[in-house]
Amino acid sequence: MEKRDSSSDAQQTILGVVALVVSGVALFGTILQVAQQYYASAAGYAECGESVMGLWHTSKKRKFRPYELRFEVQFETPVIFVSPPTNNKGPVKDAPIYFIDGSPGSLQNTRTLLPTDDRKHRDELVSRAKQVHTADNERATWVMMLSELQSMEKESQDWQRNQYGQGPPTSQPQAQFIHHTLAVALQSKKRSWDTMPSNVKKPYATTAMCHLLEIAAMLGLHWKEFNRSTDRYRAEGNGYILTGTKVDDLGIVFTFQIYGKSRFHENRVIPVDEVKELCCGYISTIFRRDMDGRRLESTEEEPQDLGILQVGSANDLAEAMVLIGCNTNTANYFRSDKTKHGHLFPGKEFHVTPYVSSTNASRTVAFELVGMLSKNLHIPNSCFRMLPNPTPYHWDKKFFSLRKLLQEYKKKVQDDDITLQTEQVRRLARLAEKVEGELRPGPQDFSIPLLDTLDSAIDECDIFLREHISRELVTMVLREHFQEVLRMVNEDPADATTASTTGNTTDAGSGSRTPRFDDLNSASPEEKQEKFMDIYFAVVLPRVMRQAVEAFRRRKTTRYAPSHHGRDTSTGSAYSAVATPAQSPGARPSPTPVPHETQSHGSGHMLQPLRRADTETLDTQANNIWCTLVFRMLCWLLLHDFHKKDVQISKSELLGSRLPVYVA
């Protein structure tokens, strides 16, 4: 009996143990199921993995919400902006600012890998050459953008260091990152997946519209479509594509893609703050005061003087001419499709609509305006020359040679039968000879000594135009130069022939036909530059000198000095007509004493005395100014460069725009 009870107890114990095990398993399964349900409430956790966010995935975490009995997914993404490296204020309050400079510390702080290291990290193609990858579609495109920005800084600095190593020894150290005034920076911002729009499946980076335009220019992208009405944006270049469209419940979202090889050598955009203005079609001129370092604070604010000019469209160029003081005819040359506004520099106008063809001339004076007035944006002891094109015209150097133009210019200013041999002209001749001595046969060979020589030559021209000469007379010469050039470009050949036979346009000498810009079309490549300078020195210079001096003297005879950028009603009609006879190139202009009256620097301002000596004639000063402006234009266009495919699509209202945009 006892044995039977003992056996029954053992069986019950076994059954109890089995039941306990089964219950334990069931309980454990239930706990796992409940835990899984709680963890599954952490929506978006899988979308914040390393395959999507790269090294930024370390910031993701689950945070339990006890009152909601669920987990919230939190992560960090970058807020990207552009500023000088010395900036200590960012859009995210109290968050540290990390600049992208390609250094190991920057890579660590920005949680970014260089493109080659990133591919190694993902066990993909291990190669130093950039390849096209189609298997990275799960990766957030802003991660690739940060990687390419780091590569841009490292590769360009390595190339510049190599350029200094190949060139002759120099006592000046090369420019470093700290000398830049334009750099990409970021701050980390905490986000929650709860706030993600339902149609966005990956974490996004945040920036502003103006910063995106600047980053695109720095990476070598050129806008092909920029339609704010339909929210369609597309930029291509240097192996990248940037497309944008509007996403519901979020805003404008851009996607960055890599489709080919990129390089950042001589094509690297000069990292200067003025790039912000160039991206939107503005240029800062040599007349901009140092204290006026701010950009236009409002898109409704228009340039009021020559400190900044808007050149992003043909209409903007027309208004710039009015600001200089040109007459209505000159401004209308840009507004009309039936007139020409070019001579030697190429510049077929770009149209957003592909079905609209341009009837304007294929060569434009817009680049001449930029070269004469734009600030010198080259960084001393730096090899970078590229800039965003602020004009709506293509810059194609196949049609002319700036080097040959400079050589022909030097010949003209050294010829005392053509140019007044003043102290300033002789100084320009020495500078031109110095620049020519650094020119090498290769059209793309820009040595460090050549860049430094061009830089110093431009600075000397700027000092002369700003400090040693009447600014009002400089404006007069500018005005008369563009009025005369555009009048000659649009001159009817039949009228020119008639005028020549009647003796009205015998600038090149008695009885000889006046050279015209149409002669450039039939000239061979070897003769084109020589003919161009012949026209400028034999025809344009005498007329500009005479008309600028006459206008300047007439303005001095009035009690009230009108604004230098307004139309002079007393003489404006005369400039739209065919010019009166000018002196021959070999003849000296009659001395015109500098009047003791004072000059105007703006509407209603007290007139200031001329800065030059009273013994110097107005003709001499006008001659010096014109020769300096032309020389500066040639040096500026040699020192700076624009990409052939880069043109400005009018977006001036976006200068400084803080409209939030996102990078997918």
C-alpha positions as CSV (number, residue, x, y, z in Angstrom):
1,M,0.0,0.0,0.0
2,E,2.8,2.3,0.9
3,K,4.6,1.4,-2.3
4,R,1.5,2.3,-4.3
5,D,1.2,5.7,-2.6
6,S,4.8,6.4,-3.1
7,S,4.5,5.6,-6.9
8,S,1.4,7.8,-7.1
9,D,3.3,10.6,-5.4
10,A,6.1,10.3,-7.8
11,Q,3.8,10.4,-10.8
12,Q,2.1,13.4,-9.5
13,T,5.4,15.1,-8.9
14,I,6.4,14.4,-12.5
15,L,3.1,15.7,-13.7
16,G,3.5,18.8,-11.6
17,V,7.0,19.4,-12.9
18,V,5.8,18.9,-16.5
19,A,2.9,21.3,-15.9
20,L,5.3,23.8,-14.3
21,V,7.6,23.5,-17.3
22,V,4.8,23.9,-19.7
23,S,3.4,26.8,-17.7
24,G,6.9,28.4,-17.5
25,V,7.3,28.0,-21.3
26,A,3.9,29.5,-21.8
27,L,4.6,32.3,-19.5
28,F,8.0,32.9,-21.1
29,G,6.4,32.9,-24.5
30,T,3.7,35.3,-23.3
31,I,6.4,37.6,-21.8
32,L,8.3,37.4,-25.1
33,Q,5.1,38.2,-27.0
34,V,4.3,41.1,-24.8
35,A,7.9,42.4,-25.0
36,Q,7.9,41.9,-28.7
37,Q,4.7,44.0,-28.9
38,Y,6.3,46.7,-26.8
39,Y,9.4,46.7,-28.9
40,A,7.4,46.6,-32.0
41,S,5.8,49.8,-30.9
42,A,9.2,51.5,-31.5
43,A,8.3,52.4,-35.1
44,G,11.1,53.4,-37.3
45,Y,13.9,51.7,-35.4
46,A,14.9,49.5,-38.3
47,E,14.9,52.5,-40.6
48,C,17.6,54.1,-38.5
49,G,20.1,51.3,-39.0
50,E,23.7,51.5,-40.2
51,S,22.8,50.6,-43.7
52,V,20.6,53.8,-43.8
53,M,22.4,56.3,-41.6
54,G,26.0,55.2,-41.7
55,L,27.8,56.1,-38.5
56,W,24.9,58.3,-37.4
57,H,23.0,55.1,-36.5
58,T,24.8,55.1,-33.1
59,S,22.6,57.9,-32.0
60,K,19.4,55.9,-32.3
61,K,17.7,54.6,-29.1
62,R,14.4,53.5,-27.7
63,K,12.8,55.6,-25.0
64,F,9.9,54.0,-23.0
65,R,6.8,56.1,-22.6
66,P,5.1,54.7,-19.5
67,Y,1.9,56.7,-19.8
68,E,1.5,55.4,-23.4
69,L,2.9,51.9,-22.7
70,R,5.1,52.1,-25.8
71,F,8.6,52.9,-26.9
72,E,9.6,56.0,-28.8
73,V,12.5,55.9,-31.3
74,Q,14.9,58.8,-31.0
75,F,17.8,59.6,-33.3
76,E,20.0,62.4,-34.4
77,T,20.4,63.9,-37.9
78,P,22.5,66.9,-39.1
79,V,21.4,70.4,-39.6
80,I,23.7,71.6,-42.5
81,F,24.6,75.2,-43.1
82,V,27.4,77.3,-44.7
83,S,29.4,79.9,-42.9
84,P,33.0,81.1,-42.3
85,P,35.1,78.7,-40.2
86,T,35.3,81.3,-37.5
87,N,31.5,81.3,-37.0
88,N,30.4,80.2,-33.5
89,K,26.6,80.5,-33.9
90,G,24.4,77.9,-35.6
91,P,20.7,77.3,-36.2
92,V,20.6,74.8,-33.2
93,K,20.9,76.6,-30.0
94,D,23.8,75.5,-27.7
95,A,24.8,72.7,-30.0
96,P,28.4,72.3,-31.0
97,I,29.4,73.3,-34.5
98,Y,31.5,71.0,-36.6
99,F,33.1,72.1,-39.8
100,I,33.8,69.8,-42.7
101,D,37.5,70.2,-43.6
102,G,38.5,66.6,-44.6
103,S,40.7,66.1,-41.5
104,P,40.4,63.0,-39.3
105,G,39.0,65.0,-36.5
106,S,36.3,66.4,-38.7
107,L,35.5,62.9,-40.0
108,Q,35.0,61.8,-36.4
109,N,33.0,64.7,-35.3
110,T,30.7,64.6,-38.3
111,R,30.4,60.8,-38.1
112,T,31.4,60.6,-41.7
113,L,33.7,58.3,-43.7
114,L,35.5,59.3,-46.9
115,P,33.9,57.6,-49.9
116,T,36.7,55.0,-50.3
117,D,36.6,54.2,-46.5
118,D,32.8,54.0,-46.6
119,R,32.9,51.4,-49.4
120,K,35.5,49.4,-47.5
121,H,33.4,49.6,-44.4
122,R,30.4,48.1,-46.3
123,D,32.6,45.4,-47.8
124,E,31.9,46.7,-51.3
125,L,34.4,47.6,-54.0
126,V,37.7,48.5,-52.5
127,S,39.3,51.0,-54.8
128,R,40.7,54.5,-54.7
129,A,39.0,55.3,-58.0
130,K,35.4,56.4,-57.5
131,Q,33.0,54.0,-59.1
132,V,29.3,54.1,-59.8
133,H,27.3,52.1,-57.3
134,T,23.7,51.0,-57.8
135,A,23.4,49.0,-54.6
136,D,23.3,51.9,-52.2
137,N,19.7,52.8,-52.7
138,E,18.9,52.1,-49.1
139,R,21.4,54.7,-47.9
140,A,20.2,58.2,-47.0
141,T,21.5,60.5,-49.6
142,W,22.6,63.2,-47.1
143,V,25.1,60.6,-45.7
144,M,26.7,60.4,-49.2
145,M,26.6,64.2,-49.5
146,L,28.5,64.7,-46.2
147,S,31.0,62.1,-47.4
148,E,31.5,63.9,-50.8
149,L,31.9,67.2,-49.0
150,Q,34.7,65.7,-46.8
151,S,36.3,64.3,-50.0
152,M,36.1,67.7,-51.7
153,E,38.0,69.4,-48.9
154,K,40.7,66.7,-48.6
155,E,41.2,66.2,-52.3
156,S,41.4,69.9,-53.1
157,Q,43.8,70.6,-50.3
158,D,46.0,67.7,-51.3
159,W,46.0,69.0,-54.9
160,Q,46.9,72.5,-53.8
161,R,49.7,71.1,-51.7
162,N,51.0,69.2,-54.7
163,Q,50.8,72.3,-56.8
164,Y,53.0,74.2,-54.4
165,G,55.4,71.2,-54.3
166,Q,55.8,71.3,-58.1
167,G,56.2,75.1,-58.5
168,P,59.3,77.2,-57.7
169,P,60.1,77.7,-54.0
170,T,58.1,80.5,-52.4
171,S,58.4,82.3,-49.1
172,Q,54.7,82.6,-48.8
173,P,52.9,79.6,-47.2
174,Q,49.9,78.3,-49.0
175,A,46.4,79.2,-47.8
176,Q,44.9,76.9,-45.2
177,F,41.3,76.0,-44.3
178,I,41.3,78.8,-41.7
179,H,41.8,81.3,-44.5
180,H,38.6,80.4,-46.2
181,T,35.5,82.4,-45.6
182,L,33.1,79.8,-46.9
183,A,32.8,76.3,-45.3
184,V,30.2,73.7,-44.8
185,A,29.3,73.1,-41.1
186,L,26.7,71.0,-39.3
187,Q,25.1,70.6,-35.9
188,S,23.4,67.5,-34.5
189,K,19.7,67.7,-33.7
190,K,17.7,65.1,-31.8
191,R,14.5,63.9,-33.6
192,S,11.7,61.5,-32.9
193,W,10.2,59.1,-35.4
194,D,6.8,60.1,-34.1
195,T,7.2,63.4,-35.9
196,M,8.2,61.8,-39.3
197,P,5.6,62.3,-42.0
198,S,3.9,59.0,-43.0
199,N,5.3,59.1,-46.5
200,V,8.9,59.6,-45.5
201,K,10.7,56.3,-44.8
202,K,14.2,57.5,-44.0
203,P,15.7,60.1,-41.6
204,Y,16.4,63.3,-43.4
205,A,18.9,66.1,-42.9
206,T,17.8,69.8,-42.7
207,T,19.2,72.9,-44.3
208,A,18.0,76.1,-45.8
209,M,17.4,77.0,-49.5
210,C,20.3,79.5,-49.6
211,H,22.7,77.0,-48.1
212,L,21.7,74.3,-50.5
213,L,22.4,76.6,-53.4
214,E,25.9,77.3,-52.0
215,I,26.6,73.6,-51.3
216,A,25.6,72.7,-54.9
217,A,27.9,75.3,-56.3
218,M,30.8,74.1,-54.1
219,L,30.3,70.5,-55.3
220,G,30.4,71.6,-58.9
221,L,26.7,71.2,-59.7
222,H,25.0,73.4,-62.3
223,W,21.2,74.1,-62.3
224,K,19.4,72.8,-65.3
225,E,15.9,73.3,-64.0
226,F,14.8,75.6,-61.2
227,N,11.0,76.0,-61.3
228,R,9.5,77.4,-58.1
229,S,6.0,77.4,-59.5
230,T,5.9,73.6,-60.0
231,D,8.5,72.8,-57.3
232,R,10.8,71.0,-59.7
233,Y,14.5,71.4,-59.2
234,R,17.4,69.6,-60.9
235,A,21.2,70.2,-60.9
236,E,23.9,68.2,-62.6
237,G,27.7,68.3,-62.8
238,N,31.0,66.8,-61.5
239,G,29.4,63.3,-61.3
240,Y,26.5,64.3,-59.2
241,I,22.7,64.8,-59.6
242,L,20.6,66.9,-57.2
243,T,16.8,66.7,-57.7
244,G,14.1,68.3,-55.6
245,T,10.4,68.1,-55.3
246,K,7.7,69.0,-52.8
247,V,6.6,66.3,-50.3
248,D,3.3,66.6,-48.5
249,D,3.4,67.4,-44.8
250,L,7.1,68.2,-45.0
251,G,8.2,70.6,-47.7
252,I,10.8,70.6,-50.5
253,V,12.9,67.5,-50.3
254,F,16.2,67.1,-52.3
255,T,17.8,63.8,-53.3
256,F,21.6,63.7,-53.8
257,Q,22.9,61.0,-56.1
258,I,26.3,60.0,-57.6
259,Y,26.4,58.9,-61.2
260,G,30.0,59.3,-62.2
261,K,33.5,60.3,-61.1
262,S,34.1,63.6,-59.4
263,R,37.2,65.7,-59.1
264,F,38.2,68.7,-57.0
265,H,41.4,70.2,-58.4
266,E,41.5,73.4,-60.4
267,N,37.7,73.1,-60.7
268,R,37.2,73.6,-57.0
269,V,35.1,76.7,-56.3
270,I,37.0,79.5,-54.5
271,P,35.8,79.2,-50.8
272,V,34.9,82.9,-50.3
273,D,31.8,84.3,-48.8
274,E,30.9,86.2,-52.0
275,V,30.0,82.9,-53.6
276,K,26.7,83.2,-51.7
277,E,25.9,86.3,-53.8
278,L,27.2,84.9,-57.1
279,C,24.9,81.9,-56.7
280,C,21.9,84.2,-56.9
281,G,23.2,86.5,-59.6
282,Y,24.8,89.3,-57.6
283,I,28.3,90.7,-57.7
284,S,30.1,92.8,-55.1
285,T,32.1,95.5,-56.7
286,I,35.3,97.3,-55.9
287,F,33.2,100.3,-54.6
288,R,31.6,98.3,-51.8
289,R,32.8,99.6,-48.5
290,D,34.6,97.3,-46.1
291,M,32.1,98.2,-43.3
292,D,29.3,97.2,-45.6
293,G,30.1,93.5,-45.3
294,R,26.5,92.4,-44.9
295,R,24.6,91.0,-47.9
296,L,21.1,92.3,-48.9
297,E,19.0,91.5,-45.9
298,S,15.7,91.4,-47.8
299,T,14.9,90.0,-51.2
300,E,12.8,93.1,-51.8
301,E,15.9,95.3,-51.2
302,E,17.4,96.4,-54.5
303,P,20.9,97.7,-55.1
304,Q,21.0,101.4,-54.7
305,D,24.6,102.2,-55.8
306,L,27.6,100.5,-57.5
307,G,28.5,98.6,-54.3
308,I,26.5,95.6,-55.5
309,L,25.1,94.8,-58.9
310,Q,22.5,92.3,-60.0
311,V,23.4,90.5,-63.3
312,G,21.4,87.3,-63.1
313,S,19.2,88.0,-66.1
314,A,19.1,90.2,-69.2
315,N,16.7,92.5,-67.4
316,D,19.0,92.6,-64.4
317,L,21.8,93.6,-66.7
318,A,19.7,96.4,-68.2
319,E,18.9,97.7,-64.7
320,A,22.7,97.5,-63.8
321,M,23.4,99.7,-66.9
322,V,20.8,102.2,-65.6
323,L,22.5,102.1,-62.2
324,I,25.8,103.0,-63.8
325,G,24.1,105.9,-65.5
326,C,23.7,104.6,-69.1
327,N,20.9,106.0,-71.2
328,T,17.7,104.2,-72.1
329,N,19.0,102.9,-75.5
330,T,21.8,101.1,-73.8
331,A,19.5,99.4,-71.3
332,N,17.1,98.5,-74.1
333,Y,19.8,96.6,-75.9
334,F,19.6,94.0,-73.1
335,R,15.8,93.9,-73.0
336,S,15.2,93.4,-76.7
337,D,15.6,90.1,-78.6
338,K,16.3,92.0,-81.8
339,T,19.5,93.8,-80.6
340,K,23.0,92.6,-80.0
341,H,25.0,93.1,-76.8
342,G,28.2,91.3,-77.5
343,H,31.6,91.5,-79.3
344,L,34.3,89.0,-78.5
345,F,33.4,87.1,-75.3
346,P,31.0,84.2,-76.0
347,G,27.8,83.9,-74.1
348,K,24.8,82.3,-75.6
349,E,21.8,83.1,-73.4
350,F,20.3,80.3,-71.4
351,H,16.6,79.8,-71.3
352,V,14.7,77.7,-68.8
353,T,12.2,76.6,-71.4
354,P,14.1,74.3,-73.8
355,Y,11.8,75.3,-76.8
356,V,12.7,79.0,-76.7
357,S,15.6,79.9,-78.8
358,S,17.7,83.0,-78.2
359,T,18.0,85.6,-81.0
360,N,20.5,87.6,-79.1
361,A,24.1,87.7,-80.0
362,S,26.3,84.8,-79.1
363,R,28.8,87.0,-77.5
364,T,28.2,89.4,-74.6
365,V,29.7,92.3,-72.7
366,A,28.3,90.9,-69.4
367,F,31.6,89.3,-68.6
368,E,33.3,92.6,-69.4
369,L,31.2,94.3,-66.8
370,V,32.0,91.6,-64.2
371,G,35.7,91.8,-64.9
372,M,35.8,95.6,-64.6
373,L,33.9,95.9,-61.4
374,S,33.7,92.7,-59.5
375,K,35.8,92.4,-56.4
376,N,39.0,90.3,-56.5
377,L,37.8,87.0,-55.0
378,H,41.1,85.1,-55.3
379,I,42.5,84.0,-51.9
380,P,46.2,84.9,-51.7
381,N,48.6,82.0,-51.9
382,S,45.7,79.8,-53.2
383,C,45.4,77.8,-56.5
384,F,41.6,77.9,-56.8
385,R,40.1,80.0,-59.6
386,M,36.5,78.7,-60.2
387,L,33.4,80.7,-59.4
388,P,29.7,80.2,-59.9
389,N,28.6,82.1,-63.1
390,P,26.4,85.0,-62.0
391,T,25.3,85.8,-65.6
392,P,22.7,84.1,-67.8
393,Y,25.4,83.5,-70.5
394,H,27.7,80.6,-71.1
395,W,31.5,81.3,-70.7
396,D,33.2,79.5,-73.6
397,K,36.9,80.2,-74.0
398,K,37.2,78.5,-77.4
399,F,36.4,81.7,-79.3
400,F,39.2,83.9,-77.9
401,S,42.4,84.0,-75.9
402,L,42.7,86.2,-72.8
403,R,46.4,85.6,-72.9
404,K,46.7,87.0,-76.4
405,L,44.4,89.9,-75.5
406,L,46.7,90.8,-72.6
407,Q,49.7,90.7,-74.9
408,E,48.0,93.0,-77.5
409,Y,46.9,95.3,-74.7
410,K,50.5,95.6,-73.6
411,K,51.6,96.6,-77.1
412,K,48.9,99.3,-77.3
413,V,49.7,100.9,-73.9
414,Q,53.4,101.0,-74.8
415,D,52.8,102.7,-78.1
416,D,53.0,106.4,-77.6
417,D,51.3,107.0,-80.9
418,I,48.1,105.4,-79.6
419,T,48.0,105.9,-75.9
420,L,48.9,108.9,-73.7
421,Q,52.1,107.9,-71.9
422,T,51.1,109.1,-68.4
423,E,52.6,107.8,-65.2
424,Q,49.6,105.5,-64.7
425,V,49.7,104.1,-68.2
426,R,53.5,103.4,-67.8
427,R,52.7,101.6,-64.6
428,L,50.0,99.5,-66.3
429,A,52.5,98.7,-69.1
430,R,55.0,97.4,-66.4
431,L,52.3,95.4,-64.8
432,A,51.2,93.9,-68.1
433,E,54.8,93.0,-68.9
434,K,55.2,91.4,-65.5
435,V,52.0,89.3,-66.1
436,E,53.1,88.4,-69.6
437,G,56.4,87.2,-68.2
438,E,54.6,84.6,-66.1
439,L,52.4,83.3,-68.9
440,R,53.3,79.9,-70.2
441,P,52.4,78.3,-73.6
442,G,49.8,75.9,-72.1
443,P,46.4,77.5,-72.1
444,Q,45.5,75.7,-68.9
445,D,48.8,76.2,-67.1
446,F,48.2,78.6,-64.2
447,S,51.3,78.6,-62.1
448,I,51.4,80.0,-58.6
449,P,53.6,83.0,-59.6
450,L,51.1,83.8,-62.4
451,L,48.2,83.8,-59.9
452,D,50.0,85.9,-57.4
453,T,51.1,88.4,-60.1
454,L,47.5,88.7,-61.4
455,D,46.3,89.1,-57.8
456,S,48.7,91.9,-57.1
457,A,48.0,93.6,-60.4
458,I,44.3,93.7,-59.7
459,D,44.9,95.1,-56.2
460,E,47.0,97.9,-57.7
461,C,44.2,98.8,-60.2
462,D,41.6,98.8,-57.3
463,I,43.8,101.2,-55.2
464,F,44.0,103.6,-58.2
465,L,40.3,103.5,-59.0
466,R,39.2,103.8,-55.4
467,E,41.7,106.1,-53.7
468,H,43.6,108.1,-56.3
469,I,41.0,109.2,-58.8
470,S,37.5,110.8,-58.8
471,R,34.9,108.1,-58.3
472,E,32.4,110.2,-60.3
473,L,34.8,110.4,-63.2
474,V,35.3,106.6,-63.0
475,T,31.5,106.2,-63.2
476,M,31.4,108.5,-66.2
477,V,34.0,106.6,-68.1
478,L,32.2,103.3,-67.3
479,R,29.0,104.7,-68.5
480,E,30.4,106.1,-71.7
481,H,32.4,102.9,-72.4
482,F,29.4,100.6,-72.3
483,Q,27.2,103.1,-74.2
484,E,29.8,103.4,-76.9
485,V,30.5,99.7,-77.2
486,L,26.9,98.6,-77.3
487,R,26.1,101.4,-79.8
488,M,28.9,100.2,-82.0
489,V,27.8,96.5,-81.7
490,N,24.3,97.4,-82.8
491,E,25.4,99.9,-85.5
492,D,24.0,99.3,-88.9
493,P,26.9,98.5,-91.3
494,A,25.3,100.6,-94.0
495,D,25.0,103.6,-91.7
496,A,28.6,103.1,-90.6
497,T,29.8,103.0,-94.2
498,T,27.8,106.2,-94.9
499,A,29.2,107.9,-91.9
500,S,32.7,106.8,-92.8
501,T,32.5,108.3,-96.3
502,T,31.2,111.6,-94.9
503,G,34.0,111.8,-92.4
504,N,32.0,111.3,-89.3
505,T,33.7,108.2,-88.0
506,T,37.4,108.5,-89.0
507,D,38.8,107.7,-85.6
508,A,41.4,105.4,-87.0
509,G,42.9,108.2,-89.1
510,S,42.0,110.6,-91.8
511,G,40.4,108.9,-94.8
512,S,40.6,105.4,-93.4
513,R,37.6,103.2,-92.6
514,T,36.7,103.0,-88.9
515,P,37.2,99.4,-87.6
516,R,34.0,97.8,-86.5
517,F,33.2,94.8,-84.2
518,D,31.7,93.0,-87.3
519,D,35.3,92.7,-88.4
520,L,35.9,90.2,-85.6
521,N,33.6,87.7,-87.2
522,S,35.8,87.4,-90.4
523,A,39.1,87.6,-88.5
524,S,41.2,84.5,-88.1
525,P,42.0,83.2,-84.6
526,E,45.5,84.7,-84.8
527,E,44.2,88.2,-85.8
528,K,41.0,88.3,-83.6
529,Q,42.7,89.6,-80.4
530,E,44.7,92.2,-82.3
531,K,41.7,93.5,-84.2
532,F,39.8,93.7,-80.9
533,M,42.4,95.8,-79.2
534,D,42.7,98.0,-82.4
535,I,39.0,98.8,-82.1
536,Y,39.2,99.5,-78.4
537,F,42.2,101.8,-78.5
538,A,41.6,103.4,-81.9
539,V,37.9,104.0,-81.7
540,V,36.4,103.3,-78.2
541,L,39.1,105.1,-76.1
542,P,39.0,108.5,-78.0
543,R,35.3,108.6,-78.0
544,V,34.9,107.6,-74.3
545,M,37.5,110.1,-73.3
546,R,35.8,113.0,-75.2
547,Q,32.2,112.1,-74.1
548,A,33.1,111.4,-70.4
549,V,35.0,114.7,-70.1
550,E,32.2,116.6,-71.7
551,A,29.6,115.0,-69.5
552,F,31.8,115.6,-66.4
553,R,32.3,119.3,-67.2
554,R,28.6,119.8,-67.9
555,R,27.8,118.3,-64.6
556,K,30.2,120.6,-62.8
557,T,28.5,123.7,-64.3
558,T,25.2,122.9,-62.5
559,R,24.5,124.0,-59.0
560,Y,22.8,120.8,-58.1
561,A,24.7,117.6,-58.9
562,P,22.4,114.8,-59.9
563,S,22.9,111.2,-58.8
564,H,25.7,109.6,-60.6
565,H,23.4,106.6,-61.5
566,G,20.6,108.8,-62.8
567,R,20.2,109.9,-66.4
568,D,21.8,113.2,-67.3
569,T,19.0,114.8,-69.2
570,S,21.2,117.5,-70.6
571,T,23.4,115.0,-72.4
572,G,21.6,111.7,-72.5
573,S,20.1,112.1,-75.9
574,A,23.5,112.8,-77.4
575,Y,24.9,109.5,-76.4
576,S,22.3,107.4,-78.1
577,A,23.2,108.9,-81.4
578,V,26.2,108.2,-83.6
579,A,29.3,109.6,-81.9
580,T,30.8,112.9,-83.2
581,P,34.2,112.9,-84.8
582,A,37.0,111.7,-82.5
583,Q,40.7,112.4,-82.6
584,S,43.0,110.1,-84.5
585,P,45.0,107.6,-82.4
586,G,48.2,109.5,-83.0
587,A,46.8,112.9,-82.0
588,R,47.0,114.2,-78.5
589,P,43.8,115.3,-77.0
590,S,43.6,119.0,-76.2
591,P,44.4,119.7,-72.6
592,T,41.3,120.2,-70.5
593,P,42.2,121.7,-67.2
594,V,40.6,120.2,-64.1
595,P,37.9,122.6,-63.0
596,H,38.1,123.9,-59.5
597,E,34.4,123.1,-58.9
598,T,33.7,120.2,-56.7
599,Q,32.3,116.9,-57.6
600,S,29.2,114.9,-56.6
601,H,29.2,111.5,-54.9
602,G,25.5,111.0,-54.9
603,S,22.2,112.8,-55.1
604,G,22.0,115.8,-52.9
605,H,25.5,115.3,-51.4
606,M,28.0,118.0,-50.8
607,L,30.6,118.1,-53.6
608,Q,34.1,117.0,-52.8
609,P,37.3,118.3,-54.4
610,L,39.1,116.2,-57.0
611,R,41.8,114.0,-55.5
612,R,44.2,114.3,-58.4
613,A,46.6,117.2,-58.8
614,D,45.0,120.3,-60.3
615,T,47.7,120.2,-63.0
616,E,46.5,116.9,-64.4
617,T,43.9,117.3,-67.2
618,L,40.5,115.6,-67.3
619,D,41.5,114.0,-70.6
620,T,44.5,112.4,-68.9
621,Q,42.4,111.2,-66.0
622,A,39.8,109.7,-68.3
623,N,42.6,108.0,-70.3
624,N,44.1,106.6,-67.2
625,I,40.7,105.3,-65.9
626,W,39.8,103.6,-69.2
627,C,43.2,101.9,-69.5
628,T,43.0,100.8,-65.9
629,L,39.5,99.3,-66.3
630,V,40.4,97.4,-69.4
631,F,43.6,96.0,-67.9
632,R,41.7,95.1,-64.7
633,M,39.0,93.3,-66.8
634,L,41.7,91.2,-68.6
635,C,43.5,90.3,-65.3
636,W,40.3,89.5,-63.4
637,L,39.0,87.2,-66.1
638,L,42.4,85.5,-66.2
639,L,42.5,85.0,-62.5
640,H,38.9,83.8,-62.2
641,D,37.1,81.2,-64.2
642,F,33.5,79.9,-64.9
643,H,32.5,76.5,-66.0
644,K,31.4,76.3,-69.6
645,K,28.1,74.6,-68.7
646,D,27.3,76.9,-65.7
647,V,24.7,79.6,-66.3
648,Q,22.6,81.6,-63.9
649,I,18.9,80.7,-63.7
650,S,17.3,83.8,-62.2
651,K,16.7,83.2,-58.5
652,S,17.9,86.5,-57.0
653,E,15.0,86.5,-54.5
654,L,16.6,83.5,-52.7
655,L,19.7,85.3,-51.6
656,G,19.9,84.7,-47.9
657,S,16.6,82.7,-48.0
658,R,16.1,80.7,-44.8
659,L,13.3,78.6,-46.3
660,P,13.8,75.1,-44.7
661,V,14.5,72.4,-47.2
662,Y,15.4,68.7,-46.6
663,V,17.9,66.2,-48.0
664,A,16.4,62.7,-48.1
